[in-house]
Amino acid sequence: MCPAVGASLLLLLVSLGPNCTARLSGHSQQVRSQALKRLLEVFGMEDAPQSPHTVRQPPQYMLDLYNTVADVGGLTKDPGLLAGNTVRSFLDRTRSQQFQFFFFNLSSVARSETILSAELHLFKLRGRPSQDSLYHRHHFCQVSVYQILDNNNTSTADGKRLLSSRVLAVHDSTWEVFTITQAVYVWTQNKESNKGLLVIVRTLAGLQLNNQIVRFATARDHHSSKQPMLVLFTDDERRRITTSSSLTDVATETPFLHDTTLQNKVSQSRSTRSLDFLACQRYPLYVDFEEIGWSGWIISPRGYNAYHCKGSCVFPLGQNMRPTNHATVQSIINALKLTKGVASPCCVPDKLFSINLLYFDDDENVVLKQYDDMVAGSCGCH
């Protein structure tokens, strides 16, 4: 029998959605629970994230990024568009009243992940006109972002480290992005070193400006669409998933695969000698995240078509079955019964594509993650 664990797992979950839990036997419920746990492992998670406590709008930046790299079903448009395979957005968590101080909790980032780049996104507000001649006299300012080394000593060089600095127009209102990769790398290696960021605005002559002249939106005082945000690009180097033998056991023992109706269809197919009907080909396999109970934390897509491969690889194998040379030889040996126990080749995916998920993690941060080998692009005899 050809192995089809991935397809079997998805077929099981599609057939045993949460709406039918009440009529499942104890064994079927246990199998479904095991299958969901294994599917979470495919997505690099031990447990499903909790749904946000309140209805939250994802940052527009993350929605735009998702739409850039993925189509409506989550399929990757171009593998080269995204650096690494994970993008996280963290909102400012500061409780400090200190002007232009920002803090981001990065505890969800594993030390083993490769930090590619990190950006501080700040929305610059229009300055408030005042009697201060500085407002009318200066059209440009110097904005500097510092990593705080000592919360009690930020006024001296020993208490902070310069990360990024740029000249900005005083009267503009727009998003500004600063590179802070150096600090984030340190924080992910030593979480205790994360004491936050400090933004200081000066005139081009070096005089520090107050928050009435140049200011940035804060989490406390402004709309959620303008909240300060840290965007982190990483790669967990998790490109291939090796399915354990126990999952094979689960897949082959599922009630869905032993369903009488399905068995009857298979028997009827085997008795039909139409090669067009039996030939190895690709069939739809839609994974609905609502049906498996994941719609509360997955933002996009609502589901995706994984497809699966089905059909016979009997001699003679035509080129439309995309056979390997090995499969061609195996089919000949099988047809001629030259060696006992040699089965016919298997109908399996011979091209696989990646998909993207946009979701909330347990800390309600928005994550964009790309997963390899999730969609069967075509099928062949192997």
C-alpha positions in Angstrom: 0.0 0.0 0.0 1.3 3.4 -0.9 1.9 5.8 2.1 -0.4 8.8 2.1 -0.2 9.9 5.7 -0.5 13.6 5.1 -3.5 13.3 2.9 -5.1 10.7 5.3 -4.6 13.1 8.2 -6.3 15.9 6.4 -9.1 13.7 5.2 -9.7 12.6 8.7 -9.8 16.1 10.1 -12.1 17.3 7.4 -14.5 14.4 8.0 -14.4 14.6 11.8 -14.9 18.4 12.3 -16.1 19.8 15.6 -19.8 19.8 14.5 -19.8 16.0 14.6 -18.0 15.5 17.9 -21.3 14.6 19.7 -21.8 11.6 17.5 -18.2 10.3 17.6 -17.3 7.3 19.6 -14.7 7.6 22.3 -12.1 6.0 20.0 -13.0 8.4 17.2 -12.7 11.4 19.5 -9.3 10.2 20.7 -8.1 9.8 17.1 -9.3 13.3 16.2 -7.5 14.7 19.2 -4.3 12.9 18.2 -4.7 14.1 14.6 -5.1 17.7 15.6 -2.1 17.5 17.8 0.0 16.2 14.9 -1.3 18.8 12.6 -0.3 21.5 15.1 3.2 20.0 15.0 3.2 20.5 11.2 2.5 24.1 11.9 5.3 24.3 14.5 3.1 24.5 17.6 2.7 22.4 20.7 -0.8 23.8 21.4 -3.3 25.9 19.5 -3.0 29.6 20.5 -5.9 31.0 22.5 -8.3 33.3 20.7 -7.9 37.0 21.5 -10.0 38.0 24.5 -11.5 40.9 22.6 -12.0 41.5 18.9 -8.8 42.9 17.6 -7.9 44.5 14.2 -4.5 43.2 13.0 -2.0 45.9 12.1 -2.5 47.1 8.6 1.2 46.6 7.9 0.8 42.8 8.6 -2.4 42.6 6.5 -0.6 44.3 3.6 2.4 42.1 4.0 0.3 38.9 3.9 -1.5 40.1 0.8 1.8 40.8 -0.8 3.3 37.3 -0.3 0.1 35.1 -0.4 -3.0 34.7 -2.6 -6.5 34.5 -1.3 -6.0 30.8 -0.3 -2.7 31.4 1.4 -0.6 30.0 -1.4 2.8 31.7 -1.7 3.0 33.9 -4.7 6.8 34.0 -4.9 9.1 32.1 -2.5 11.7 35.0 -2.8 9.4 37.7 -1.6 9.8 37.0 2.1 13.1 37.0 3.9 13.1 34.0 6.3 9.8 32.2 7.1 8.4 34.2 10.1 7.4 37.8 10.6 6.0 38.9 14.0 4.5 42.2 15.0 4.7 43.3 18.7 2.7 46.2 20.1 4.1 48.6 22.6 3.6 47.3 26.2 5.1 50.2 28.1 3.4 51.4 31.3 5.9 54.2 31.8 4.9 57.8 31.6 8.4 58.7 30.3 8.2 60.7 27.1 9.0 58.6 23.9 9.8 55.4 25.9 8.7 52.1 24.2 8.8 48.5 25.4 8.1 45.3 23.5 7.8 41.9 25.0 9.8 39.4 22.8 9.4 36.4 25.1 7.7 34.4 22.3 10.9 34.4 20.2 13.0 31.3 20.6 16.8 31.7 21.0 17.3 29.2 18.2 15.6 31.4 15.6 17.9 33.3 13.3 17.3 37.1 13.6 17.3 38.6 10.1 16.1 42.1 10.8 14.0 44.1 13.2 12.2 47.4 12.7 10.6 50.0 15.0 7.5 51.5 13.3 6.4 54.8 14.7 3.6 57.0 13.5 4.8 60.6 13.5 2.0 63.1 14.4 1.8 66.7 13.3 3.4 69.0 15.7 1.2 71.3 17.7 1.6 75.0 16.9 2.9 77.0 19.9 4.3 80.3 20.9 7.7 78.6 20.9 9.7 80.1 18.1 11.4 76.7 17.6 8.2 75.3 16.0 8.1 78.0 13.3 11.9 78.3 12.9 12.8 74.6 12.3 11.6 72.5 9.4 13.7 69.5 10.0 14.8 67.5 13.1 17.1 64.7 14.0 15.3 61.6 15.4 17.5 59.1 17.3 16.5 55.7 18.7 18.4 54.3 21.6 18.6 50.9 23.3 18.2 51.5 27.0 21.0 49.9 29.1 20.2 51.4 32.4 16.7 52.8 33.2 18.1 55.0 36.0 20.8 56.5 33.8 19.3 57.3 30.4 20.6 60.9 30.4 24.2 59.8 30.0 26.1 57.8 27.3 26.6 54.9 29.6 22.8 54.4 30.0 21.9 54.0 26.4 23.2 52.9 23.0 22.4 54.6 19.7 20.7 52.2 17.2 19.4 54.4 14.5 19.2 58.1 13.6 17.6 60.1 10.8 16.6 63.6 9.7 12.8 64.1 9.4 10.6 66.9 8.3 9.1 68.5 11.4 5.6 69.1 10.0 5.0 65.7 8.2 2.6 63.1 9.5 3.5 59.6 8.4 4.9 56.2 9.5 8.6 56.2 10.1 10.7 53.0 10.3 14.0 52.6 12.2 16.3 49.6 12.1 16.9 48.1 15.6 18.2 44.6 14.7 21.3 44.9 17.0 19.2 45.5 20.1 16.6 42.8 19.3 19.3 40.2 18.8 20.7 41.0 22.3 17.2 40.8 23.8 16.4 37.4 22.3 19.6 36.0 23.7 19.1 37.5 27.1 15.6 38.5 27.9 16.6 40.3 31.1 18.6 42.8 29.0 15.4 44.1 27.4 14.8 47.5 29.1 13.1 49.2 26.2 13.8 51.9 23.7 14.1 55.6 24.0 13.5 58.1 21.2 15.1 61.6 21.4 14.3 64.4 19.0 16.8 67.3 18.5 17.2 70.2 16.2 19.9 69.9 13.5 22.0 72.0 15.9 21.6 69.5 18.7 19.0 71.2 20.9 16.5 68.7 22.3 12.9 69.4 21.2 9.8 68.9 23.4 6.9 66.7 22.7 4.7 69.5 21.5 6.8 70.2 18.5 7.7 66.7 17.3 5.8 63.7 18.7 4.9 60.1 17.9 1.7 58.3 18.6 1.6 56.2 21.7 -0.4 53.1 22.8 -1.9 55.1 25.7 -3.2 58.2 23.9 -3.9 57.3 20.2 -6.0 55.1 18.0 -4.9 51.4 17.7 -4.2 51.9 14.0 -1.3 54.2 14.9 0.2 52.2 17.8 4.0 51.8 18.0 5.1 48.5 16.6 8.2 46.3 16.5 8.3 44.1 13.4 10.7 41.2 13.5 11.8 39.0 10.6 13.3 35.6 11.6 13.9 32.1 10.2 13.4 29.0 12.3 15.1 26.8 9.7 12.2 24.4 10.0 11.8 23.5 6.3 10.9 19.8 6.3 8.5 17.8 8.6 9.3 14.2 9.1 6.2 12.3 10.0 6.6 9.8 12.9 5.6 6.2 12.6 2.9 6.6 15.2 1.1 9.1 12.9 1.1 6.5 10.2 -0.6 4.2 12.7 -3.2 6.8 13.5 -3.9 7.5 9.8 -4.3 3.9 8.9 -6.6 3.2 11.8 -9.0 6.0 11.4 -12.8 5.3 11.1 -12.9 7.6 8.1 -10.5 5.5 6.1 -12.5 2.4 7.1 -15.8 3.9 6.2 -18.0 1.4 4.5 -19.1 3.8 1.8 -15.6 4.7 0.9 -14.6 1.0 0.8 -17.4 0.3 -1.5 -16.3 3.1 -3.8 -12.7 1.8 -3.8 -14.0 -1.7 -4.6 -16.1 -0.4 -7.5 -13.1 1.6 -8.8 -10.9 -1.5 -8.7 -13.4 -3.5 -10.7 -13.6 -0.7 -13.3 -10.7 -1.1 -15.8 -11.0 2.4 -17.2 -7.4 3.6 -17.1 -8.7 7.2 -17.4 -10.6 6.8 -14.2 -7.9 4.9 -12.4 -4.9 7.0 -13.5 -2.9 8.9 -10.9 -4.1 12.4 -10.7 -4.7 15.4 -8.3 -8.0 15.9 -6.4 -9.2 18.7 -4.2 -8.7 18.5 -0.5 -10.0 21.7 1.2 -8.8 22.3 4.8 -11.4 24.5 6.5 -9.9 26.0 9.7 -13.4 26.7 11.1 -14.3 23.1 10.7 -11.3 22.0 12.8 -11.9 24.7 15.4 -9.0 27.1 14.5 -10.9 30.1 13.1 -10.7 32.0 16.4 -6.9 32.6 16.2 -6.2 32.3 12.4 -6.8 35.6 10.6 -6.0 34.5 7.1 -6.7 32.4 5.1 -10.0 30.9 6.3 -8.8 27.6 4.8 -6.8 26.3 1.9 -6.8 23.6 -0.8 -4.1 21.1 0.1 -5.1 18.7 -2.8 -4.2 15.0 -2.6 -3.1 12.4 -5.1 -5.1 9.3 -5.9 -5.2 6.7 -8.6 -3.3 3.7 -10.0 0.2 3.5 -11.3 -0.2 0.3 -13.4 1.9 -0.8 -16.3 2.4 0.7 -18.8 3.1 4.1 -17.2 2.4 7.0 -19.6 4.3 10.3 -19.5 1.0 11.9 -18.3 1.6 10.0 -15.0 5.0 11.8 -14.6 6.8 8.6 -13.6 10.4 8.5 -12.5 12.7 6.0 -14.2 12.7 3.9 -11.0 8.8 3.9 -11.0 8.8 2.7 -14.6 11.2 -0.2 -13.8 9.2 -1.1 -10.7 6.0 -1.2 -12.7 7.6 -3.5 -15.2 8.9 -5.9 -12.5 5.4 -5.8 -10.9 3.6 -6.5 -14.2 5.9 -9.4 -15.1 5.9 -10.8 -11.5 9.7 -11.2 -11.8 10.2 -10.6 -8.1 7.8 -11.6 -5.3 6.4 -8.8 -3.2 7.2 -5.9 -5.5 4.2 -3.6 -5.5 3.2 -1.1 -8.2 4.5 2.4 -7.9 2.6 5.0 -5.7 0.6 8.0 -6.8 2.1 10.8 -4.7 2.8 14.6 -5.0 5.8 15.3 -7.1 5.6 19.1 -6.7 4.8 20.8 -3.4 4.1 24.5 -2.7 4.2 26.5 0.5 1.3 28.4 2.2 1.2 31.3 4.6 -0.7 31.8 7.8 -1.5 35.1 9.5 -2.6 34.5 13.1 -2.6 35.7 16.7 -0.2 34.0 19.1 -0.8 33.4 22.8 0.4 37.0 23.6 -2.0 38.4 20.9 0.9 39.4 18.7 0.2 39.0 15.0 2.4 36.5 13.2 2.9 35.8 9.5 4.5 32.4 9.0 5.3 30.5 5.8 5.1 26.7 5.8 6.8 24.6 3.1 5.4 21.5 1.3 1.8 22.1 2.3 0.0 22.0 -1.1 0.3 19.2 -3.7 1.1 21.1 -6.9 1.0 18.0 -9.2 0.9 14.2 -8.8 3.0 11.5 -10.3 3.9 7.8 -10.1 6.9 7.1 -7.9 
